């Protein structure tokens, strides 16, 4: 008779690249099916919300699920089979990975838009070829034809998503992709997905930098351009969203709280806790805070013949919505970029070589020069953000990619040595 869809997804969740509970025991899973997007025909599609209890906490995940006649689901999309009283045995598929399910979904959304779907621009061609992106992502992205992307949010938080609100506010800026549509479930309330412009002839900033580092090719000019684009983004965000003033000591206190949490999770940090406190404990002075990207790194920028485009505004995946939507100084994003350049350096054949270090230092200087545009660099504040970020990275890598943990570990110890030396 097949397994229940709940049991099928319980088995699959732990393997999903977007599941953020890796390493934690799944205590229970409860599915909440939403109204059908496609309720008739051989291929039927709907969103289902999975309430997952792990180690005492409950996370809600968005499953976009297709139901096909038994034996017709694509192997790469197949979750398993279940029994339907109306249809008999059916294949259950992860719809983003199934071109049959995606074609049916697009036809349904365009022909009969559900409550909660808003089109801001011309919808995509429902018959266009769809391709699900692979790789490390906390959400799922599907390319539709050549000009449209569908981002399906996975771990949900009530309320409007940061991605949807940011793209809506900056859609005409030329800095971000153009927003095409938003799919929500108003009763949740949750934003479930966004349709946005695909930047043509673009290269992922991470791939661009890693390739350049390996080839020892200078990218100072391109990094200067990225720094300038990030500055323009911050200026645009400051005009479209609220700003405020805070005391740097308040920011420092939050970093120190995160350090305590990280020390509880990663014992090796306890031995250097005093050194880290010395870096993160900043003197009191006022600082402007605003909406920022929140999870900026090289993979969140695309370089194309027209320049740089900044993408992905959901913030750091391990943080709560409250943390991700909080106002912050722009130096969090700047530190995200400089930390990402350190990761790119680590993909050099000889990361500790003078050649790799020179490439990194020139790229970093170019980026900071483009961002500052002649302004003064608050080096102590930036260093604190970089170390705060590296601590977060170490926790993440040990949980998800242990072989990458030496990268933030090295950065933490190098920062301590510089601080001890007064640099």
N, C-alpha and C positions, 0 to 999 in steps of 0.2 A: 504493500500500500504506500510505500515511500515514507519519508520522514516528514514531520511538520516543518513549516517554513521557519519557525522559531528555532528548532533544533539545528536545521541546516545553517542558519546564520550564526548560531552560537559556535558552531564548529569552524565557520569561515572567518569570523571577526578577528580572532587572534592572528590570522595570517595576513589580514588586509594592511596594506602599507599606510593607510590613513588612520588605523586604529591606534589611539594614544594611550592604551592601557597595557602595552606590552610589558611582560614581566610581572603583571598583577593577575591574581586568580579571578576569573569570571564567576561570580556567585550565582547570578541569574540574568536572564534576558527576557524582556517582555516586548512584544511587537504591537504597535498601534497603527493599523492600516489607515491611510488617508483616502479621500474619495478618488476614484479612478480618473486618470487622465484619458485613458483609452479603455473602455469597458466592453467593447464588442469586437468581434473578429478573432482571428487565430492568435494574434499577438496583443496582449493586454499589459498595460503599464500603470503603475501608481507609485507614490512615495509611501514608505513605511518607516515609522519612527521606532527605533530600538532603544528601550530604556535598559541600560546595562549597569548592573551593580558589581563594582569591583572594590574589594577591600573596604567596604563600608560606605563608599560614595557611589552616586548614581550619575552616569553620563548619558546623554541622549544623542544618538547617532541617526543620520539620515541615510536610509537605504532607498535607492531608486531601483525598483524591482520590475522585471519583465516576466510574464508567464507565457510560454510557448507550448505548442503541442509536443508531446513526449518524443525525444529524439531529434528535435529541430534546433535546440539551443547550441550556439557555437561553443566548442570546448573551452576556449579561453574565458568565456563569460559564465559558464555553467556553475551554479551553486549546488544543484542536486535536483531531485525529483520529489514531487509531493502529490497527494491525491486531492482532486477537486470534485465535490459532489456533482457539480454541473458538467465538468469536462473530462472527468477521469484523471488519469495520470498526466501531469504536465511538467515541463522543464522550468525550473526557477533560475533566472539569470540575473547577474549584475548588469542592469540596463546600459550603463555607460560603455561597457565592453562588448555589447551586442549591437551590431549594425541593424539587425531586424527590429530590436526593441527601440533603438534611437529613432529610426525612420517612423515607426508608429507613434512614438511620443511627439515628435516634431509636428507631424500631421495633426495630431490631436490638439496640441497646444495652439496651433495657428488656426485651425478650423473652428474649434470650440474652446476659446480661452477660459480657463477656470477662474473662479474668484481668487484674487491674489496674484494673478499674472498681469504685469504692466509692461507694455511695449513702449519704449522711448524712441525707437527708430524702426526702420524696416526689418521685419523678422527674416531669419535666414531661409534659404531654400530647403524645404523639408525633405527633398529627394537628394540633397547633396551628400556626398560620402562623409562618414564620420569616423574619427580615429581617436581613441582614448590615449592620453599621454601616459607614459610609464615613468618610473623613477620615484624618488623620495618626495612625496607630497602629502600634506595634511588634509587636502581636499582632493577632488577628482576633476580633471579638466578634459574636455572633449573638443576636438577641432571639428567644425562643421563647414565643409567646403574649404575655400581658401581664405575667407574673410571674417569668420565668426568663431568665437570660443564660448563654450558653455562650462562654467565652473559650478560644480555641484558641491555645496557645503556638506561636510560630514559630521563633525562634532558640533552640535547646535547649542546656541544660547538664546534665550528669549529676547525678542526685540530685533530692530533693524541691524543688519550686519554692517561692520565697518567697511567692507568692500563695496556694498551697494551705496551707502551714503557718500563715501568718498568719490566713487566714480560719477555719481549723480552730480556732485558739487563741482567736479573738475573736468567734466566730460568735454568741455570746449577749450581746455587749457593747452592742448598739444603736448602736455607732460605725461598724461595717462592715456590709457585706451578709452575709446568712446563707449559709453554704456548703451546697450541695445535693449535690454529688458531685464526684469526682476521677477522671479517666481517665489511667492511666499505662501505660507499657510496662516491666514489671519487669526484663526482660532487658537493658534499656539501660544503667542504669536512667534513665528520663526520665518526668517528668510532662508529659502531652501537652495536657491541657485541664482546665478546671474549670467546673462548673455552679454558679451562685450566684443569689441572690435579686435581682430587679430592683426598685429603689426606685420606687414609684409616685408620679406627679405631681411628678417631680423635674426640676430644671433644672441643667444643667452649670454649675459655678461659674465657668468661664471665660466662657461665653456671658452669664451673669448679670452679671458685672463689666464686660465690654466694652459691653454694652447700657447699663448704668448710667453708665459713663464718657461715652459718646456723648450721653446725655441730661442729663449733669451732675446726676445724682441721687445724693444721699448714700447710702452703704451702710455707714456707720460701725457701725450696730447689727448688721448681718449679718456684717460682718468681725469684730466683737467675738465673735460667736457662733462663727465659724469658728476663731478663735484658741483659744477655750475648748475646742472639740471636739478640736483638735489636741493640746492639753495633756492631755485625757482619754485620747486614743489613746496618747500616750507613757507615761502612768501605767499603762495597761493592759498595754502591751508590756513594761514594766519588771517587772511582776508575773508574767508568763507566760513570759518568756525570760530568759536569763542577762544579767547586767550586770557591769561591771568598772570599774576606774579606770585612767586613762592620764595621761600628761603632755601638756599642750597643745602642748609643743614637738614631740612625736611627730606630732600632727595637722598642725602647721605644716610639718614636714619632708615629709609626704606631699603637701601642697599645693604646696610648692616643686618637688617631683619632677614633679608634673603640669604645673606651669608650664614646666619645661624641655622636657617632651614637647610641650606646646602651642606653644612658641617654635620648635621644629623643624618643626611643621606649618604655622604661621601666621607668616610673616616679620615682619608689622607689629608683633607682640608683642615682638620683640627690641629695638625702639627704646625701649620703655617697661619693659623687664624690671627695671631697678633700682628703679623706682617701685613695681612690683608686688611685688617682694621686700620692700620696706619695709612693705607692708600685710600680707603673708602671713607674715612672720617674727615670730612671737608669742613673748612671754616664757614661760619655764617655770613652770607651776603645775598642780596636779592637776585633773582633770575626770572626771566620770562618763560612761561610754559604755554604750550599750544597743542593742537592736534598734530601728531607726527605719524610717520609710517608705522613705526613700532616693531618691525621685524626686517629692517633693511639690510640687505646683503647683495652680493654681486648677482645672485640668481634672481633677484627681484628687479632687475633692469635689463632691458633689451637694447642692443645697439643695432642700428639700421642705417641705410644711406641718409636718412633724414635726421639722425642724431640718436639721443637716448630717450627711451620711454620707461617709466617706472610702473610696476605692476604689483599685484598681491598686497592688499591692505588689511588683511585680517589680523595681523599681529602675531606674536610668538605663540605657537600652538599649545604650549604647556601652561599658559597663563589663563586666568579667568577673564570673562568679558569685561568685568569691572577694571581689572588691571590693564587689559589691552586698550580700553577706550579712555583711560586716564590721560589728562594733559601731562606733557613732559617737555623737557628742553630738547632742542634740535640735536644736541650732542649725542643723544641715544642713537639716532639714525647714523650720524657720522661715525660713531664707534662701531656700529654694525658693519659699515663698509670697510673700515680699517681691519676689523677682525676677519672679514671675509678675504681680504687680500692676504692675510697671514695664512689662511687655509689654502689659498691658491698657491702660495709659495711652497706649502707642504706637499704639493703634488709634483714639484720638481724632482728630477732623478736624484739630486743631491741637495735636499732642503737646507742643510747646514752649511753649504758651500758659500764662498764669498760671492760667487756669480748669482746664486739665488737670492742672497741677502741684498745685493745691489739692485737687482730687479725689483724686489719688494719695496725697498726704501725709495726708489725713484717713482714707482707707481703711487705709493702712499703720499709722497710729497706733491705729486701732480694733482691727486684728488683733493688734498687739503688746500692747495693753492687755488684750485677752481672753486671750492666751496667758500673759502674765506674772502676771496676777491679783495685782498688788501686789509681785511679786518684782523684783529689780534686773536690768536688762538689761546683759549683757556686750557692750558696743557694739563693742569691738575684735575680739572673736571673731566676732560676727555679721557685721561688715564683711568680715572675712577670708573667711568662708563665702560671702558674697554675691559677692565678687570671684572667688573660686575657681569659683563657679557660672557667673558671666558669662564667664569664660575658656572653660569647657566649652561654653557656649552659642555663643560665637563660632566655635569649631572646628566644632561641629555645623551651625550655620547656613551657614557658608561651604561646607560639604560637601553639604548637603541643600537649604537654602533661602537662597540668597545675598541675596535682596532683604530678608531679615529681619536680616542681619548688623549693620546700623547700630544695632539696639536694644541688644545686649550691648556693642557697641563704645562707644556713648555712655555706658553705665553704667560701664564700666571707666575711661574718661577722667574722668567726674564723680567717681568714688571717688578717683582720683589727686589731683584738684584739692582735694577736701575734706581729704585726708590732708596735702597740702602746706600747707594753711592751718591745720592743727591742729584741724579740726572733728571 
